[in-house]
Amino acid sequence: MAMALRCFRHLHSLLHCSSLAVVRQLPQPPARCTPLLLDGCRHCAHPLLLARPLATKKAKGKGQTQAKVNISAALVEDIINLEETNTDMQAVVEALKEDFNRNLNVRTSQGALDHIIVTTKDGKFPLNQLGQISQKSPQLIVVNMTSFPESTAAAMKAIRESGMNLNPEVDGTLIRVPVPKVTREHRESLAKLAKQSTNKSKEALRKVRSKSVNQVKKFKSKVSEDTIWLLEKQIQQMADSAAAEMDKLLAAKTKELLG
């Protein structure tokens, strides 16, 4: 028993010394690290210790985790307004969602024509401000242009070019809009339009991202390289998140259209 106790004390001493050695070997951040760095310095072999855990996601195709950057907007407000950038990106997503709900439906209703934009000599106006829209039957929508008869031709053109597969016919100041039958071809046509709209929205999203990145690069001579790198990464993550929302919207709308 005495021998066992002596061995136990010796083991405890070894463990204590080992733990001290590990603590002494923890890497220290270099002097050039920026306080904005929340997921570890790219000059360090290991990430810095954080006050709170960060959400992680798997790197594409590598099966590895990559910490997300989360910069305090207040710390970089003199360089860029990150909240405004995020708002602009989300506005693109919301515009795509509105386009899907308004224009890409299997069955055309009178409400679907309300916000078709008509270009006239006096400017651009929603169709429902120029004419009275009513649905006479499931197969026919009528637009009464009596209040603005001079805009009848422009309204006809706007309806035809709306991308809703409509072929209006004019009868004086009345525009008759036959509602297309719900065929497989019509559904597939709407699905293609949904894909095209998503691609256009992603292009608009890339423009917002590029504008923000260019704004950050203007401060290269005034702030550290790490700060620029982190801001660019943060902006890219915001754009990736918005693009992922668009992909989800497209998948849901395609499933709805094709059944």
N, C-alpha and C positions, 0 to 999 in steps of 0.2 A: 504494500500500500504506500509506503514512504517513497519507494522508487517511482511509482505512478504519479504521485503528487509533484515530485521534482521534474518529471518529464512534462507535466502539464504546465508548470511555471515557465519552463524553457520554451515551450511552444507558444505561450502567450507573449513572451518577449519577442520572439521571431516575427509573429504576426504584427505586433505594434511597430517594429522597425520597418517592416515591409510596407505598411500603410504610409508611414512618413516618407519613405522613398518615392512612393507613387505621387504623393502630394507635391513633393519638390520637383517632380518631373513634368508637372502640368505646364503646357505651353503658355507663354505670356503674349498678349497681343502686341504687335510692333507699334512703334510710335506713330506711323503713318495711318493707322486705322482710323476711320471716321466714326463719330458717335451715331451717325445715321444707320450704321450697319447692324441689322437686326438678325441676320441669319448666318453670321460668321464672316470673317474677312477672307477675301479670295487670295490674300498673300499667305494665310496661315494654313497649316496642315490640318487643323481641327477647328470646328466652329466655336465661337465664343459662348460662354455660359449666358443664358437668357433669363430675364426676370419671369417670363411666362412661356409655356410651350407653344411652338408654332405648328400650324397645320401643314401637312406634307402631302405630296402627290407623287405618284410613280412617274419617273422620267420615261418618255415615250420610247418603247422598243428596247429599253435597257434594264428594266426590272429594278431600278434603283429609285431611292427617294430623293426628292429635291425640295429643300425648304423654301417656303414662299417669302418674298420680301414684303414687309409691311412698314412703310416709312410714314412717320408722323407728318401730316400735311402742313402743320404749323411750322415745322422746322425748315421747310423748303418753300414757303409761300413767296419768298422774294425771287425764287427761280421759276416756279410754275405753280399754278393752281390745280392740284391733283383732283380735288373735288369737282371742279368744272370740267376737267378732262373726262372723269367718270360719268358725269351727267351727260356730256355730249355723246359718249359711247352708248349709254343707255337710251338716249333719244333715238338713235339709229335702230336699236332693237325694238323700241315701242312703235316706230314708224313701220317696220316690217310686220309686226303683229297686227297693226291697224289695217295695213294693206291686205293681209290674209283674210281678216274678218270681213272687210268691206267688199273686196273684189273677187275673191277666190272661193265661191260657194257653188255647190253642185246645182242648186236651184236658184235662178235669178229672181229677185223680188224688187219691188219698186224702191225699197230703201237702198238697194245696191247701186241705184243710179243717182242718188241724191248728190253725192260729192264728186261726180265726174266733172273735171275742170274744163270749162268752155272758154276758148280764147276768142274774144271779140275785139273790135276796134277801140273799145273803151277800156279794155283790160281783161283780166281773167276772173271768171266767176264760177261758183258751183252751179251745176245744172238746176238744182232745186230753187235757186234764186232767180232763174230766168224763166222757168216753166213750171206748170203744175203737173206733178207726176202721179199717176193713178194706175192701179192694176185692174184691168177690165175682166180678166179671166186668168187661170193658171198659165195660159199660153200667150197672153198679150198684155203688154204694158203700154200706156199711152202718155205722151208728154204734150201738154197743151201750151203752145208758145204764143198765145194771144197777147200777153202783156209785152213781149219783146219779139215781135214777128221778124224783125231785121236780123235776129240772132239764130233763126231756125236752121240755116245752112251750117253755121258754126257748131250748133248743138248736134246736128246729124253727124258731122265729122268727129266730134269728141266721143260720141257713143260708139261709132264704128271703130275708132282707134283706142278704145278703152282697154283692150285686151280681154274682154269678157265674151268674145265670140258672138257678138250681136250684129245683126244686119237690119238697121232701122229703115223704115219707109216713110216718106213724107206725103201728107195729104193737106195742102194748104198750110195752116199754122199748127196742124196736129202731126206729131211724130209717132208712128206706130212701131213698137219694138216687139217683134215675135220672140217669145222665150224658147230657146233651143231645147230640144228633148235631151233628157239625161241618158246619153249613150256612153258606152265604154270609151269611145274615141274622145268624147267631150271631157270625161273625167281625166283621161291621160293628158289632154291638152292643158287642163287646169293644173295638173301636177307639174308639167313642164314650166308653166308660167310661175309656179311657186318656187321652183329651182332657180329660174332666171332672176326673180325678185330677190331671192336670198343672196345670189352672187353679186347683184348690184349693191345690196346693203353691206355686204362684206367689203366691197370696194370703198364705200363711204366710210366704213369703220377704219380701213387702212389709212385713209386720208386724215382722219382725226388723230390716229396714232402717229403718223409721220409729222403732222403739224406740232404735236406735243414734243416729240423727240427733237425736232429742229429747234424748238424753243429752249429745251434743256441744253443743247450743244452750244448755244450762244454764250453760256456761262463757263465754258471750258477753261478760260484764262482766269476765272475768278474763284472757282471752287475746286476741290480735290478731284482727282481722277476717279476715286472710289464713289464719290457722291454722284458724279455723272453716270457711272456704271449702274449704280443702284436705282437711280431714277428711271433710266432706260428700261431696266428689268421690271420695275414696278409698272410702267406704262404698258409694256408687252404683256404682263400678266393680266392687266385690266382688259386689254384687247382680246386676249385668249378667252377670258371669261365671257365677254360679250359674244364672241364668235360661237362659243359652245351653246349659249342660249339660243342663237339663231339656228344652229343645227337641230336643237330639240324642237323648236317651232316648226321647222321644215319637216322633220320626221312625223310630228303629230298631224300636220296639215296633209301630208302625202297619204298617211294612213286613213284620214277622214275622207279624202277625195276618191281614193281607189277602193276603199272598203275592205 
